[in-house]
Amino acid sequence: MLDTLRELGLVVLERGWLSSNNIVFRGRQGATVVDTGYDSHAEQTVALLRRELRDEPLARIVNTHLHSDHCGGNAALQQAWGSETWVPELSFDSVRHWDPARLTYAATDQRCARFRADQPLAAGQSLRLGDFDWQILPAPGHDPQALMLFQPDSRVLISADALWERGLAIIFPELYGRSGFSDVHQTLDRIQALAPRVVIPGHGPAFSGVSAAIQASRSRLIAFEREPHKHLGYAARALVTFRLLELRRCDRDQLLDWMLGTPIFAAMVVQDRNGMSGEFLAHQTIDRLLADGMIHRDGTTLAVV
C-alpha cells in the first residue's frame, strides 16, 4: 500500500481527530496539499508542511469540503506561501463572500480564519495531483457539497469523510430535518462501484479493507435510519468531544452553557421526535460520554481521555 502511494507522489500526514489528514503531492506542477486541518492546529500544519516540502513552496491547496477541521489551516498556508486554493464548486460563493452561516461555522461555533478561494472544483472534472490525473466525484451525505478524489489507474480513493475504516461521520443535513441518509447510501454505492484498492480517509490511516469498511458504514447507517434519535445522540457526542479536544479542559457548567447556546444543538432538539429539551440533551450527552469512558472528570472539570 505504501509503495502505491509513493508511486503517486503523495504522502499522508495523519493528524489527530481535531484536524483532518493532510495529503501532500509533489510533481512537475508543484506541491499540493489536500485538506489543511483545524484552525487551532494551523501553526503546526505550516510546520509539518515546511518539513515535508523542505525548500519547495506549496503551490496549491485543495479542499474536499469546507468543514472547519478540513480547511482551518487554509489562511495560514496562504499567508506562508500564497498558495492558490481550490474549493468545491457548491461552496465557492460562500467563501468568496465569506458567509459563516452557509459555511456552518456559526451553527457549530467552530473557528475558521477567513481564507481566499481561487478556483472551483466541480464533480465530473479531473485534477492533476502530482504527476497523475484524479477524478473529482460527488460525495454528499456528511456534507451535501463534499467531493472525493479517485485515481483510476492505481484505484486509490481520497474519501475525506465519506468513508472511514471504522465509524460513520455525522450526517449533518439530518440534524436540520433535511434528507441525508439516502445521500450517504448513494455515496457508498459510488465507492463500492469504484472498487478502490486503497482508501485515504479524512481521519485515521489509509486502509485496504474497503468492503468491510463499506459494510460497517451501511450497518451503522441503517441503524440510524431506523432510529433517527440515535443519530442525534451520536452527533451530539461527536460535537461535544470535538469541543473538548479544542479546549482540552472545560468546566462542566461552561460546557452545558455552550451546548444550550450553540445553534446546531437547538436544531437537533427540534428534530427529536420524543420532545427532548435542550437541557436534557446537554446533560445526557455529557453523562453518556463519561459513562462510556470517552471523557473524564476532575472535580467539575471535563477533558477527553
C-alpha positions, -999 to +999 in steps of 0.1 A: +000+000+000+028+025+009+046+017-024+014+026-043+011+059-025+048+067-031+044+059-068+016+085-069+040+111-054+019+115-023+025+114+015-003+112+041+003+133+072-020+116+096-034+140+122-055+137+153-093+138+153-094+176+158-076+180+124-082+162+092-053+143+075-031+164+052-023+147+019+008+161+002+015+157-035+047+166-052+052+166-090+063+187-120+034+212-115+045+219-079+033+208-045-003+205-035-019+197-001-054+182+001-072+194+033-055+215+059-067+206+094-083+228+121-077+265+129-060+259+163-036+235+147-027+259+118+008+267+131+015+230+134+002+224+099+026+250+085+055+234+103+046+199+091+044+211+055+077+230+058+094+199+070+078+177+043+084+202+014+118+215+026+126+244+003+097+238-021+068+262-020+032+250-016+017+259-049-019+248-042-044+239-016-073+216-025-103+211-001-126+181-002-152+201+017-152+231+040-160+218+074-137+236+098-114+206+105-106+203+068-099+239+058-089+256+091-053+258+080-060+274+047-054+310+058-021+302+075-009+283+044-019+311+021+000+336+043+031+313+044+032+305+006+004+325-012-010+291-023-037+290-049-068+275-033-094+252-049-127+245-031-158+226-041-179+244-066-210+244-045-191+262-017-172+286-039-195+316-035-199+311+003-161+315+006-158+344-019-185+363+001-174+347+034-207+336+048-201+319+082-237+307+083-237+289+049-202+276+058-216+261+090-191+278+114-218+299+130-240+269+137-213+248+153-193+276+169-161+263+154-133+285+143-120+290+108-099+320+098-111+337+066-093+325+035-093+331-002-109+308-028-093+310-063-108+281-083-139+259-080-137+221-081-166+205-100-177+169-099-171+152-132-138+170-139-103+157-134-075+173-115-037+169-118-022+159-085+015+151-085+020+137-120-013+118-123-049+127-131-075+123-104-113+122-110-135+145-089-165+128-076-196+140-056-198+127-020-230+141-005-242+129+029-219+141+057-218+174+038-240+179+007-212+198-010-184+174-004-162+158-030-139+127-033-108+122-054-101+090-073-071+079-093-084+052-117-051+036-127-040+028-091-076+027-078-067+050-048-096+070-034-093+101-012-126+097+006-124+125+031-153+119+055-174+098+031-158+066+042-137+058+073-122+025+081-142+024+114-172+045+122-195+068+103-193+106+100-222+128+113-249+132+086-253+170+091-284+176+069-304+152+091-297+175+121-317+202+104-346+180+091-332+176+056-326+143+038-291+130+043-293+092+049-302+084+012-273+106+000-249+085+022-263+053+007-256+067-028-221+078-019-213+043-005-228+028-037-204+050-057-174+040-037-184+003-040-187+006-078-152+022-080-138-008-061-108+011-047-077-008-037-067+018-011-087+045+007-072+076+022-098+089+047-101+123+062-093+108+096-072+078+105-047+058+085-050+047+048-066+013+045-072-015+020-101-034+037-126-014+017-155-039+015-155-043+053-155-006+058-184-001+035-204-029+052-197-014+086-208+021+074-240+007+059-249-012+091-245+019+112-264+040+086-294+015+085-295+016+123-297+054+123-324+053+097-345+030+119-340+051+150-331+087+140-329+098+176-298+077+180-281+096+152-289+128+170-273+114+202-243+102+182-239+137+166-242+155+199-215+133+215-192+139+185-196+176+186-190+178+223-159+157+220-146+180+193-152+210+215-133+193+244-104+184+220-102+220+210-104+234+246-085+205+262-103+211+295-136+228+303-158+233+334-190+212+331-213+242+336-195+261+309-198+232+285-235+229+293-240+266+286-221+263+254-244+235+242-275+254+252-263+285+233-249+268+201-274+268+172-268+233+160-279+217+193-311+238+192-317+224+157-312+189+169-338+194+197-363+205+171-357+173+151-362+149+181-395+131+179-396+124+216-399+160+228-364+162+242-354+196+258-321+213+252-312+208+289-319+170+287-298+167+255-269+186+271-269+166+304-275+133+287-246+138+262-221+146+289-233+118+312-230+092+283-195+104+273-185+099+310-201+065+312-185+053+280-151+065+292-147+090+263-141+119+287-131+120+323-140+143+352-117+160+377-140+178+401-161+200+379-136+199+350-141+177+319-115+166+295-111+140+267-094+108+278 
